[in-house]
Amino acid sequence: MAALAITIIRPHPGKRQAAESRARQAGGIYARHGASVKITNFIAGPYTGCIGLIRAYADFQTAAKAFQAASSDPAYAEFEREREANPLAEIVMGRNIARSIYGESKWATHPVTQLRQYDITRDKVSDALKLFPKVSKVVSKNDVNVLGLLPVTGDDMSSMTISYQFRSIDHWAEAADTVAASKEFQAIVAEASKLGTLRSASVMVPL
């Protein structure tokens, strides 16, 4: 069960390049302390124009140790001082934590992601989990990777996120034209609608 820490920022006007540089700076600090780091640009959906800083760990014990090590790093203290003295962005989502419930990430080979977030009550999660192998079987024919995520912290605990990972934006477009429109996939979507409500969808690409 992987643990993920997710931060999303919206750069202030005219500060995009500097905000991207600062996100990479933070990502480098986390990576030195054991995180698998992904820095993204949201190109579609409610977070369009935002920058995502995602840190993944093998489990929560690893994440906790890495967080403590990063927090005591002088480079992190200096980063925080710079951020407070010269804000470059609005924090849209600050270190929300999630856990994986299905699949394994393939960031290295599938860096483009579509996120679909569902409203779902916890008593329906076990039934929803039964749909993941079906989804994975359908989309894997087109080399699409699937992850399932549940929130551990945040202000939206009655949710589930399905992450579809693609090799490129062209690969995403190809899948949208074929797999997503297929009868097999739409049948699974219909089943899912009985368990929860699709609330939002976003697309992000690597920076």
C-alpha positions as CSV (number, residue, x, y, z in Angstrom):
1,M,0.0,0.0,0.0
2,A,1.8,3.1,-1.2
3,A,1.4,6.5,0.5
4,L,1.2,9.7,-1.4
5,A,1.6,13.3,-0.3
6,I,0.0,15.8,-2.7
7,T,0.5,19.5,-2.9
8,I,-1.1,21.7,-5.6
9,I,-0.2,25.4,-6.2
10,R,-1.6,28.0,-8.5
11,P,1.2,30.4,-9.6
12,H,0.6,34.2,-9.2
13,P,0.4,36.1,-12.5
14,G,3.9,36.6,-13.9
15,K,5.4,34.1,-11.4
16,R,5.0,30.8,-13.3
17,Q,8.6,30.2,-14.2
18,A,9.8,31.0,-10.7
19,A,7.1,28.9,-9.1
20,E,8.1,25.9,-11.3
21,S,11.7,26.4,-10.2
22,R,10.6,26.4,-6.5
23,A,8.6,23.3,-7.0
24,R,11.6,21.5,-8.4
25,Q,13.7,22.8,-5.5
26,A,11.2,21.3,-3.0
27,G,11.0,18.1,-5.0
28,G,14.8,17.7,-4.9
29,I,14.7,18.0,-1.1
30,Y,12.0,15.3,-0.8
31,A,13.8,13.1,-3.3
32,R,17.0,13.2,-1.2
33,H,15.1,11.8,1.7
34,G,13.5,8.8,-0.1
35,A,10.5,10.2,-2.0
36,S,9.6,9.2,-5.5
37,V,8.8,12.7,-6.8
38,K,6.6,13.8,-9.7
39,I,6.1,17.5,-10.6
40,T,3.2,18.1,-13.0
41,N,1.4,20.8,-14.9
42,F,-2.4,20.5,-15.0
43,I,-3.7,21.1,-18.5
44,A,-7.4,20.3,-18.1
45,G,-10.0,20.2,-15.4
46,P,-10.6,22.3,-12.2
47,Y,-6.8,22.6,-11.5
48,T,-5.9,23.9,-15.0
49,G,-2.8,26.1,-14.8
50,C,-1.8,24.6,-11.4
51,I,1.5,22.9,-10.5
52,G,1.4,19.5,-8.7
53,L,4.1,18.3,-6.4
54,I,3.5,14.6,-5.7
55,R,5.6,12.5,-3.4
56,A,5.2,8.7,-3.3
57,Y,6.5,6.3,-0.6
58,A,6.4,2.5,-0.3
59,D,4.3,2.7,2.9
60,F,3.3,5.1,5.7
61,Q,6.2,4.2,8.0
62,T,8.6,5.1,5.2
63,A,6.7,8.3,4.5
64,A,6.8,9.3,8.2
65,K,10.5,8.8,8.5
66,A,11.2,10.7,5.2
67,F,9.0,13.6,6.3
68,Q,10.9,13.9,9.6
69,A,14.2,13.8,7.8
70,A,13.2,16.4,5.2
71,S,11.8,18.7,7.9
72,S,15.1,18.7,9.7
73,D,17.1,19.3,6.6
74,P,18.6,22.9,6.6
75,A,17.8,23.1,2.9
76,Y,14.1,22.7,3.7
77,A,14.2,25.3,6.5
78,E,15.8,27.7,4.0
79,F,13.2,26.8,1.4
80,E,10.4,27.6,3.8
81,R,12.0,31.0,4.7
82,E,12.2,31.9,1.0
83,R,8.6,30.8,0.4
84,E,7.3,32.9,3.2
85,A,9.4,35.9,2.3
86,N,8.5,35.8,-1.4
87,P,5.3,34.0,-2.1
88,L,5.0,32.9,-5.7
89,A,1.8,31.0,-5.7
90,E,-1.5,30.2,-3.9
91,I,-1.6,26.9,-2.1
92,V,-4.7,25.1,-3.5
93,M,-4.0,21.8,-1.8
94,G,-1.5,21.6,0.9
95,R,0.1,18.2,1.6
96,N,-3.0,16.1,1.4
97,I,-2.2,12.4,2.0
98,A,-3.7,9.5,0.1
99,R,-3.2,5.7,0.0
100,S,-3.2,3.4,-2.9
101,I,-5.9,0.7,-2.9
102,Y,-5.2,-0.8,-6.4
103,G,-2.4,-1.0,-8.8
104,E,1.2,0.4,-8.9
105,S,2.3,3.7,-10.4
106,K,4.4,3.7,-13.6
107,W,5.5,7.3,-13.6
108,A,8.7,6.6,-15.4
109,T,7.1,5.1,-18.5
110,H,3.5,6.6,-18.2
111,P,4.0,10.2,-17.1
112,V,0.7,11.6,-18.3
113,T,-2.3,11.2,-16.0
114,Q,-6.0,11.6,-16.1
115,L,-7.6,11.8,-12.6
116,R,-11.3,11.0,-12.2
117,Q,-12.7,11.7,-8.7
118,Y,-15.8,10.1,-7.4
119,D,-18.0,10.9,-4.5
120,I,-18.5,7.5,-2.7
121,T,-19.4,6.4,0.8
122,R,-17.0,4.1,2.6
123,D,-19.5,1.2,2.7
124,K,-19.4,1.1,-1.1
125,V,-15.6,1.0,-1.4
126,S,-15.3,-2.8,-1.2
127,D,-17.8,-3.1,-4.1
128,A,-15.9,-0.4,-6.1
129,L,-12.7,-2.4,-5.6
130,K,-14.2,-5.3,-7.5
131,L,-14.5,-3.1,-10.6
132,F,-10.8,-2.2,-10.7
133,P,-9.6,-5.5,-12.3
134,K,-12.3,-5.1,-14.9
135,V,-11.2,-1.6,-15.7
136,S,-7.6,-2.6,-15.8
137,K,-8.3,-5.5,-18.1
138,V,-10.1,-3.3,-20.7
139,V,-7.6,-0.4,-20.7
140,S,-4.5,-2.5,-20.5
141,K,-5.1,-3.6,-24.0
142,N,-4.1,-0.1,-25.0
143,D,-1.2,0.0,-22.4
144,V,-3.0,2.3,-20.0
145,N,-2.1,1.8,-16.3
146,V,-4.7,2.1,-13.6
147,L,-4.4,3.2,-9.9
148,G,-7.0,3.5,-7.2
149,L,-6.5,6.1,-4.4
150,L,-8.4,6.9,-1.2
151,P,-7.8,10.1,0.9
152,V,-6.2,9.8,4.4
153,T,-6.3,13.5,5.1
154,G,-8.1,16.5,3.6
155,D,-11.5,18.1,3.5
156,D,-13.1,15.6,1.1
157,M,-12.9,12.2,2.8
158,S,-16.0,10.7,1.0
159,S,-14.2,10.3,-2.3
160,M,-12.2,7.9,-4.4
161,T,-9.7,8.8,-7.2
162,I,-9.0,6.7,-10.3
163,S,-5.7,7.5,-11.9
164,Y,-5.2,6.5,-15.6
165,Q,-1.6,6.7,-16.7
166,F,-0.5,7.2,-20.3
167,R,2.8,7.2,-22.2
168,S,2.2,10.6,-23.7
169,I,-0.5,13.1,-24.4
170,D,-1.0,11.5,-27.8
171,H,-1.5,8.2,-26.1
172,W,-4.1,9.8,-23.8
173,A,-5.9,11.2,-26.9
174,E,-5.8,7.8,-28.6
175,A,-7.3,6.1,-25.6
176,A,-10.0,8.8,-25.3
177,D,-11.1,8.1,-28.8
178,T,-11.0,4.3,-28.6
179,V,-11.0,2.7,-25.1
180,A,-13.2,5.4,-23.3
181,A,-15.8,5.2,-26.0
182,S,-15.9,1.4,-26.1
183,K,-19.0,-0.6,-25.0
184,E,-16.9,-2.6,-22.5
185,F,-15.6,0.6,-20.8
186,Q,-18.9,2.3,-20.8
187,A,-20.6,-0.8,-19.2
188,I,-18.1,-0.5,-16.3
189,V,-18.8,3.2,-16.0
190,A,-22.5,2.4,-15.7
191,E,-21.7,-0.1,-12.9
192,A,-19.6,2.5,-11.1
193,S,-22.4,5.1,-11.3
194,K,-24.4,2.8,-9.0
195,L,-21.7,3.1,-6.4
196,G,-20.7,6.7,-6.6
197,T,-20.9,9.9,-8.6
198,L,-18.2,11.2,-10.8
199,R,-17.5,14.7,-9.6
200,S,-14.4,16.0,-11.4
201,A,-11.7,15.0,-13.9
202,S,-8.3,16.5,-14.5
203,V,-5.4,15.9,-16.9
204,M,-1.8,16.5,-15.8
205,V,1.5,16.2,-17.7
206,P,5.1,16.2,-16.3
207,L,7.1,19.4,-16.0
